[in-house]
Each structure stands twice: as C-alpha cells, then as structure tokens.
C-alpha cells in the first residue's frame, strides 16, 4: 500500500505556483528588477500576500521578460 499523504517533492498536487526565485537576489539599479528571477521589487515584496492568480501572472511575466532578454541579447535577431 502506498502512502499518498506525502507527495514526492517534485509534485505539486495543489498546482501552486512556485516562487520564481533562483537565489541570485541582486537588483539592477536601472530596471529595479532582480537579475536572477526577473521580478520587480513590488512583485518580490508582495509575493507572500498575492492571490494564486496574481502569482501565476508574475510567473508568466518573468518568463516573458526572460524571453525578451534572450531576444535582445541574441545577435541573430539584430
């Protein structure tokens, strides 16, 4: 009989968005964004009190910022 009360660490049964933090935690003075996770100071400070939908929006925004940054730094796109 398997124990389902403790899911494996890599599963997320409640579909909760994980914090985008990657442990770099350095804020760019010009953009006011963390260079590690690409969140704004407001997003970082508000993470604990955000609704699930707000957290999902932040995660999506971070992914878009990362894609935009790759496009800008990719010489093939210039």
C-alpha positions as CSV (number, residue, x, y, z in Angstrom):
1,X,0.0,0.0,0.0
2,X,1.4,3.4,-1.0
3,X,1.4,6.5,1.2
4,X,-0.2,9.4,-0.7
5,X,-0.2,11.8,2.3
6,X,3.3,12.9,1.5
7,X,3.7,13.6,-2.3
8,X,7.1,13.5,-3.8
9,X,8.9,16.8,-3.6
10,X,8.8,17.4,-7.3
11,X,5.0,17.2,-7.4
12,X,2.5,20.0,-6.8
13,X,-0.9,18.5,-6.1
14,X,-2.5,21.9,-5.5
15,X,-1.0,23.4,-8.7
16,X,0.5,26.2,-6.6
17,X,2.9,28.4,-8.5
18,X,6.5,28.1,-7.1
19,X,8.4,31.3,-6.4
20,X,10.5,32.2,-9.4
21,X,13.4,33.0,-7.0
22,X,16.7,31.4,-8.1
23,X,18.7,32.6,-5.2
24,X,20.7,35.3,-7.0
25,X,18.8,38.2,-5.4
26,X,20.5,41.2,-6.9
27,X,18.5,44.1,-8.0
28,X,19.5,46.0,-11.2
29,X,19.6,49.8,-10.3
30,X,18.2,50.8,-13.7
31,X,15.4,48.4,-14.2
32,X,14.6,47.9,-10.4
33,X,14.3,44.1,-11.2
34,X,16.1,41.2,-9.7
35,X,18.7,39.9,-12.2
36,X,18.1,36.3,-11.1
37,X,14.3,35.9,-11.2
38,X,13.4,39.0,-13.2
39,X,10.8,40.1,-10.7
40,X,10.2,43.8,-9.8
41,X,10.8,44.9,-6.2
42,X,7.0,45.2,-5.8
43,X,6.5,41.6,-7.1
44,X,9.2,40.3,-4.7
45,X,7.8,42.2,-1.7
46,X,4.2,41.2,-2.4
47,X,4.7,37.5,-3.2
48,X,3.6,36.2,0.2
49,X,0.3,38.1,0.1
50,X,-0.6,37.6,-3.6
51,X,-3.5,35.5,-4.7
52,X,-2.8,32.4,-6.8
53,X,-3.9,34.2,-9.9
54,X,-1.5,37.1,-9.1
55,X,1.3,34.7,-8.6
56,X,0.6,33.0,-11.8
57,X,0.6,36.4,-13.6
58,X,4.0,37.2,-12.0
59,X,5.5,33.8,-13.1
60,X,4.2,34.4,-16.6
61,X,5.6,37.9,-16.6
62,X,9.0,36.6,-15.5
63,X,9.0,34.0,-18.3
64,X,8.2,36.7,-20.8
65,X,10.9,39.0,-19.5
66,X,13.4,36.2,-19.8
67,X,12.3,35.5,-23.4
68,X,12.5,39.2,-24.2
69,X,16.0,39.4,-22.7
70,X,17.2,36.5,-24.8
71,X,15.9,38.1,-27.9
72,X,17.7,41.3,-27.2
73,X,21.0,39.6,-26.5
74,X,20.8,37.2,-29.4
75,X,22.9,38.6,-32.3
76,X,20.9,36.6,-34.8
77,X,17.8,38.7,-34.0
78,X,19.6,42.0,-34.7
